[in-house]
Amino acid sequence: MKNNIDSLLNSLSKSKFRGSFHLNKNMKDYVKEKGLDKIKSDAKDLITKRLAPANPNNDGKQTPMRQVHPVFIAQHATGCCCRGCLEKIHNIKKGHALKEEEINYVVNVLML
């Protein structure tokens, strides 16, 4: 599965839009300061609250595009920003609450 995700992320990095998202120095410093466990915990929390419901509030607009949190930037870079992108890019259909395994998949994609 990791090879499939690596291949997908490599493909997405070549997209003009997806490839334009990068962590700035402040974001990289934040990740170093907080540690990957904290970032992963934040990712799981944000995905569970903002993306996992069957019909998320403001779907398509619920993920900030500015440098607010590294997880948000990763969501845009990986196509995990809204249910439309999850369906189009990751083949996770809209209209159902994400299962635990789907949430874990999204978090793993973000962490890679």
KOLGU-945899 format. One record per residue: x, y, z of N, C-alpha, C, O in turn; chain; residue number from 0. Coordinates in Angstrom, 1 decimal. Layout:
residues N
SITE     n_px     n_py     n_pz    ca_px    ca_py    ca_pz     c_px     c_py     c_pz     o_px     o_py     o_pz   kette    nr
SITE        X        Y        Z        X        Y        Z        X        Y        Z        X        Y        Z       A   NUM
...
//
This chain:
residues 112
SITE     n_px     n_py     n_pz    ca_px    ca_py    ca_pz     c_px     c_py     c_pz     o_px     o_py     o_pz   kette    nr
SITE      0.8     -1.2      0.0      0.0      0.0      0.0      0.9      1.3      0.0      0.5      2.2     -0.7       A     0
SITE      2.0      1.3      0.8      2.8      2.4      0.8      3.4      2.8     -0.6      3.4      4.0     -0.9       A     1
SITE      3.7      1.8     -1.4      4.2      2.0     -2.7      3.1      2.7     -3.6      3.4      3.6     -4.4       A     2
SITE      1.9      2.3     -3.4      0.8      2.9     -4.1      0.6      4.4     -3.7      0.4      5.2     -4.6       A     3
SITE      0.7      4.6     -2.4      0.6      6.0     -1.9      1.8      6.8     -2.4      1.6      8.0     -2.9       A     4
SITE      3.0      6.3     -2.4      4.2      7.0     -2.9      4.0      7.3     -4.4      4.3      8.4     -4.8       A     5
SITE      3.5      6.4     -5.2      3.3      6.6     -6.6      2.3      7.7     -6.8      2.4      8.6     -7.6       A     6
SITE      1.2      7.6     -6.0      0.1      8.7     -6.1      0.7     10.0     -5.8      0.4     11.0     -6.5       A     7
SITE      1.4     10.1     -4.7      2.0     11.4     -4.3      3.0     11.9     -5.3      3.1     13.1     -5.5       A     8
SITE      3.8     11.1     -5.9      4.7     11.5     -6.9      3.9     12.1     -8.1      4.3     13.1     -8.7       A     9
SITE      2.8     11.4     -8.5      2.0     11.9     -9.6      1.4     13.3     -9.2      1.4     14.2    -10.0       A    10
SITE      0.9     13.4     -8.0      0.2     14.7     -7.6      1.3     15.8     -7.5      0.9     17.0     -7.8       A    11
SITE      2.5     15.5     -7.2      3.5     16.5     -7.1      3.8     17.2     -8.4      4.3     18.3     -8.5       A    12
SITE      3.4     16.5     -9.5      3.6     17.0    -10.9      2.5     17.9    -11.3      2.6     18.6    -12.3       A    13
SITE      1.4     17.9    -10.6      0.3     18.8    -10.8      0.7     20.2    -10.5      1.2     20.5     -9.4       A    14
SITE      0.3     21.2    -11.4      0.6     22.6    -11.1      0.0     23.0     -9.8      0.6     23.7     -9.0       A    15
SITE     -1.2     22.6     -9.6     -1.9     23.1     -8.3     -1.4     22.3     -7.1     -1.0     22.9     -6.2       A    16
SITE     -1.5     21.0     -7.1     -1.1     20.2     -6.0      0.4     20.4     -5.7      0.8     20.4     -4.5       A    17
SITE      1.2     20.5     -6.7      2.7     20.7     -6.5      3.1     22.0     -6.0      4.2     22.3     -5.6       A    18
SITE      2.1     23.0     -5.9      2.4     24.3     -5.4      2.4     24.5     -3.9      2.8     25.5     -3.4       A    19
SITE      1.9     23.4     -3.2      1.8     23.5     -1.8      3.1     22.9     -1.1      3.5     21.8     -1.3       A    20
SITE      3.7     23.8     -0.3      4.9     23.4      0.4      4.9     24.1      1.8      4.3     25.1      2.0       A    21
SITE      5.5     23.4      2.7      5.6     24.0      4.1      6.7     25.1      4.1      7.8     24.9      3.6       A    22
SITE      6.3     26.3      4.6      7.3     27.3      4.7      8.2     27.0      5.9      8.0     26.1      6.7       A    23
SITE      9.2     27.9      6.2     10.1     27.7      7.3      9.4     27.6      8.6      9.7     26.7      9.4       A    24
SITE      8.4     28.5      8.8      7.7     28.5     10.1      6.9     27.2     10.3      6.9     26.7     11.4       A    25
SITE      6.3     26.7      9.2      5.6     25.4      9.3      6.6     24.2      9.6      6.3     23.4     10.4       A    26
SITE      7.7     24.2      8.9      8.7     23.2      9.2      9.2     23.3     10.6      9.4     22.2     11.3       A    27
SITE      9.5     24.5     11.1      9.9     24.7     12.5      8.8     24.2     13.5      9.1     23.6     14.5       A    28
SITE      7.5     24.4     13.1      6.4     24.0     14.0      6.4     22.5     14.1      6.2     21.9     15.2       A    29
SITE      6.6     21.8     12.9      6.6     20.3     12.9      7.8     19.8     13.8      7.6     18.9     14.5       A    30
SITE      9.0     20.4     13.6     10.1     20.0     14.4      9.8     20.2     15.9     10.2     19.3     16.7       A    31
SITE      9.3     21.3     16.2      9.0     21.7     17.7      8.0     20.7     18.3      8.2     20.3     19.4       A    32
SITE      6.9     20.5     17.6      5.8     19.7     18.1      6.1     18.2     18.0      5.6     17.4     18.8       A    33
SITE      6.8     17.8     16.9      7.0     16.4     16.7      6.0     15.7     15.9      4.8     16.1     15.8       A    34
SITE      6.4     14.6     15.2      5.5     13.9     14.3      4.3     13.3     15.0      3.2     13.2     14.4       A    35
SITE      4.4     12.8     16.2      3.3     12.2     16.9      2.2     13.3     17.1      1.0     12.9     16.9       A    36
SITE      2.6     14.5     17.5      1.6     15.5     17.7      0.9     15.9     16.3     -0.3     16.1     16.3       A    37
SITE      1.7     16.0     15.3      1.2     16.4     14.0      0.2     15.3     13.5     -0.9     15.6     13.0       A    38
SITE      0.6     14.0     13.7     -0.3     12.9     13.3     -1.6     13.0     14.2     -2.7     12.7     13.6       A    39
SITE     -1.5     13.2     15.4     -2.7     13.4     16.3     -3.6     14.5     15.8     -4.8     14.4     15.7       A    40
SITE     -3.0     15.6     15.5     -3.7     16.8     14.9     -4.4     16.4     13.6     -5.6     16.7     13.4       A    41
SITE     -3.7     15.7     12.8     -4.2     15.2     11.5     -5.5     14.4     11.7     -6.5     14.6     11.1       A    42
SITE     -5.4     13.4     12.6     -6.5     12.5     12.9     -7.7     13.3     13.4     -8.8     13.1     13.0       A    43
SITE     -7.4     14.2     14.3     -8.5     15.1     14.8     -9.2     15.9     13.8    -10.4     16.0     13.7       A    44
SITE     -8.4     16.6     12.9     -8.9     17.5     11.9     -9.7     16.7     10.8    -10.7     17.1     10.4       A    45
SITE     -9.2     15.5     10.4     -9.9     14.7      9.5    -11.2     14.1     10.0    -12.2     14.2      9.4       A    46
SITE    -11.1     13.7     11.3    -12.3     13.2     11.9    -13.4     14.2     12.0    -14.6     13.9     11.8       A    47
SITE    -13.0     15.4     12.4    -14.0     16.5     12.6    -14.5     17.2     11.3    -15.7     17.5     11.1       A    48
SITE    -13.5     17.4     10.3    -13.8     18.2      9.2    -14.1     17.4      7.9    -14.8     17.9      7.0       A    49
SITE    -13.6     16.2      7.8    -13.7     15.5      6.5    -14.5     14.2      6.7    -15.1     13.7      5.7       A    50
SITE    -14.5     13.6      7.8    -15.1     12.2      8.0    -16.7     12.2      8.0    -17.2     11.2      7.6       A    51
SITE    -17.4     13.3      8.4    -18.8     13.2      8.3    -19.3     12.9      6.9    -18.7     13.3      5.9       A    52
SITE    -20.5     12.3      6.8    -21.1     12.0      5.5    -21.2     13.2      4.6    -21.0     13.2      3.4       A    53
SITE    -21.7     14.3      5.2    -21.8     15.6      4.5    -21.2     16.7      5.3    -21.9     17.4      6.1       A    54
SITE    -19.9     16.8      5.2    -19.2     17.8      6.0    -19.7     19.3      5.7    -20.1     19.6      4.6       A    55
SITE    -19.6     20.1      6.8    -20.0     21.5      6.6    -19.1     22.1      5.6    -17.8     21.9      5.6       A    56
SITE    -19.6     23.0      4.8    -18.8     23.7      3.8    -17.9     22.8      2.9    -16.8     23.2      2.6       A    57
SITE    -18.4     21.6      2.6    -17.5     20.7      1.8    -17.0     21.4      0.6    -17.7     22.0     -0.2       A    58
SITE    -15.7     21.3      0.4    -15.0     22.0     -0.7    -14.4     23.3     -0.3    -13.6     23.9     -1.0       A    59
SITE    -14.8     23.8      0.9    -14.3     25.0      1.4    -13.8     24.9      2.8    -13.5     25.9      3.5       A    60
SITE    -13.8     23.7      3.4    -13.6     23.6      4.8    -12.1     23.5      5.2    -11.7     23.6      6.4       A    61
SITE    -11.2     23.5      4.2     -9.8     23.3      4.5     -9.1     24.6      4.1     -9.0     25.0      2.9       A    62
SITE     -8.6     25.4      5.0     -7.9     26.6      4.7     -6.7     26.4      3.8     -6.0     25.4      3.9       A    63
SITE     -6.4     27.3      2.9     -5.3     27.2      1.9     -4.1     28.0      2.4     -3.0     27.7      1.8       A    64
SITE     -4.2     28.8      3.3     -3.1     29.6      3.8     -2.3     28.8      4.9     -2.8     27.8      5.4       A    65
SITE     -1.2     29.3      5.2     -0.3     28.6      6.2     -0.8     28.7      7.6     -0.4     29.6      8.4       A    66
SITE     -1.8     27.9      7.9     -2.5     27.9      9.2     -1.9     26.8     10.1     -1.6     26.9     11.2       A    67
SITE     -1.9     25.6      9.4     -1.4     24.4     10.1     -0.8     23.5      9.0     -1.4     23.4      7.9       A    68
SITE      0.3     22.8      9.3      0.9     21.9      8.3     -0.1     20.9      7.7      0.0     20.5      6.5       A    69
SITE     -1.0     20.4      8.5     -2.0     19.4      8.0     -2.8     20.0      6.9     -3.1     19.3      5.9       A    70
SITE     -3.3     21.2      7.0     -4.1     21.8      6.0     -3.3     21.9      4.6     -3.9     21.6      3.6       A    71
SITE     -2.1     22.2      4.7     -1.2     22.3      3.5     -1.1     20.9      2.9     -1.2     20.8      1.7       A    72
SITE     -0.8     19.9      3.8     -0.7     18.6      3.3     -2.0     18.1      2.7     -2.0     17.3      1.7       A    73
SITE     -3.1     18.5      3.2     -4.4     18.1      2.7     -4.6     18.5      1.2     -5.0     17.8      0.3       A    74
SITE     -4.2     19.8      0.9     -4.3     20.3     -0.4     -3.3     19.6     -1.3     -3.6     19.3     -2.5       A    75
SITE     -2.1     19.4     -0.9     -1.0     18.8     -1.7     -1.4     17.4     -2.1     -1.0     16.9     -3.1       A    76
SITE     -2.1     16.7     -1.2     -2.4     15.3     -1.4     -3.8     15.0     -1.9     -4.1     13.8     -2.1       A    77
SITE     -4.6     16.0     -2.1     -6.0     15.8     -2.6     -6.9     15.2     -1.5     -7.8     14.5     -1.8       A    78
SITE     -6.6     15.5     -0.2     -7.4     15.1      0.9     -8.1     16.2      1.6     -8.3     16.2      2.8       A    79
SITE     -8.4     17.2      0.8     -8.9     18.5      1.3    -10.4     18.5      1.4    -11.0     19.3      2.3       A    80
SITE    -11.1     17.8      0.6    -12.6     17.8      0.6    -13.1     16.4      0.1    -12.3     15.6     -0.4       A    81
SITE    -14.4     16.1      0.3    -14.9     14.8     -0.2    -14.9     14.7     -1.7    -14.7     13.6     -2.2       A    82
SITE    -15.0     15.8     -2.4    -14.9     15.7     -3.9    -13.5     15.2     -4.3    -13.4     14.4     -5.2       A    83
SITE    -12.4     15.8     -3.7    -11.1     15.4     -4.0    -10.8     14.0     -3.5    -10.1     13.2     -4.2       A    84
SITE    -11.3     13.6     -2.4    -11.1     12.3     -1.9    -11.7     11.3     -2.9    -11.2     10.2     -3.1       A    85
SITE    -12.9     11.6     -3.4    -13.5     10.7     -4.4    -12.8     10.6     -5.7    -12.5      9.6     -6.2       A    86
SITE    -12.4     11.8     -6.2    -11.7     11.9     -7.5    -10.3     11.3     -7.5     -9.9     10.5     -8.4       A    87
SITE     -9.6     11.6     -6.4     -8.2     11.2     -6.4     -7.9      9.9     -5.6     -7.1      9.1     -6.0       A    88
SITE     -8.7      9.6     -4.6     -8.4      8.5     -3.7     -9.5      7.4     -3.8     -9.5      6.4     -3.2       A    89
SITE    -10.6      7.7     -4.7    -11.7      6.7     -4.9    -12.4      6.4     -3.6    -12.9      5.3     -3.4       A    90
SITE    -12.5      7.4     -2.7    -13.3      7.2     -1.5    -14.6      8.0     -1.7    -14.6      9.2     -1.7       A    91
SITE    -15.7      7.3     -1.9    -16.9      7.9     -2.3    -17.5      8.9     -1.3    -17.3      8.7     -0.1       A    92
SITE    -18.2      9.9     -1.8    -18.9     10.8     -1.0    -20.2     10.2     -0.4    -20.6      9.1     -0.8       A    93
SITE    -20.8     10.9      0.5    -22.1     10.5      1.0    -22.2      9.5      2.1    -23.3      9.1      2.5       A    94
SITE    -21.0      9.1      2.6    -21.0      8.2      3.8    -20.0      8.7      4.8    -19.0      9.3      4.4       A    95
SITE    -20.2      8.5      6.0    -19.2      8.8      7.0    -18.0      7.9      6.8    -18.1      6.7      6.6       A    96
SITE    -16.8      8.5      6.9    -15.6      7.7      6.7    -15.5      6.7      7.8    -15.7      7.0      9.0       A    97
SITE    -15.1      5.5      7.4    -14.8      4.4      8.3    -13.5      4.7      8.9    -12.7      5.5      8.4       A    98
SITE    -13.2      4.0     10.0    -11.9      4.2     10.7    -10.7      3.9      9.8     -9.7      4.6      9.8       A    99
SITE    -10.9      2.9      9.0     -9.8      2.5      8.1     -9.6      3.6      7.0     -8.4      3.8      6.6       A   100
SITE    -10.6      4.3      6.6    -10.5      5.4      5.6     -9.9      6.6      6.3     -9.0      7.3      5.7       A   101
SITE    -10.2      6.9      7.5     -9.6      8.0      8.2     -8.1      7.7      8.4     -7.3      8.6      8.2       A   102
SITE     -7.8      6.5      8.8     -6.4      6.1      9.0     -5.6      6.2      7.6     -4.4      6.6      7.6       A   103
SITE     -6.2      5.8      6.5     -5.6      5.9      5.2     -5.3      7.4      4.9     -4.2      7.7      4.5       A   104
SITE     -6.3      8.3      5.1     -6.1      9.7      4.9     -4.9     10.3      5.7     -4.1     11.0      5.3       A   105
SITE     -4.9      9.9      7.0     -3.9     10.4      7.9     -2.5      9.9      7.5     -1.6     10.6      7.5       A   106
SITE     -2.5      8.6      7.1     -1.2      8.1      6.6     -0.7      8.8      5.3      0.5      9.1      5.2       A   107
SITE     -1.6      9.1      4.4     -1.3      9.9      3.2     -0.7     11.2      3.6      0.3     11.7      3.1       A   108
SITE     -1.4     11.9      4.5     -0.9     13.2      4.9      0.4     13.2      5.6      1.3     14.0      5.4       A   109
SITE      0.7     12.1      6.4      1.9     12.0      7.1      3.1     11.7      6.1      4.2     12.1      6.4       A   110
SITE      2.8     11.0      5.0      3.9     10.7      4.1      4.3     12.0      3.4      5.2     12.0      2.5       A   111
//
